[in-house]
Amino acid sequence: MVTKEHVKETVDAFIRKILVVGSGEVNGDCLLRDDVGLDSIDIAELIMMLSKQYNVNFTAQEEDFINDMTINQVVELVYSKCSKE
């Protein structure tokens, strides 16, 4: 069973890998694009990684919304999709 904590750890690990920052520099309320600084390619990679790791699919609308989401919102979205399947 997938837990919210596991999803959060996965997203945090991805962000640390891409940005080479420590976990203390980024928190769940940070916006992926504006605060964390992920560009469209980084976000596309995040979406693909989450889709593959958790076997979930995102709608085109959800993919667009992820650009303006916080880390916590992305975690909630992925977790809700895992809970439904």
Secondary structure, DSSP 8 states (H G I E B T S, - for coil): ---HHHHHHHHHHHHHHHH---GGG--TTSBTTTTS---HHHHHHHHHHHHHHHT----HHHHHHHTT-BHHHHHHHHHHHHHH-
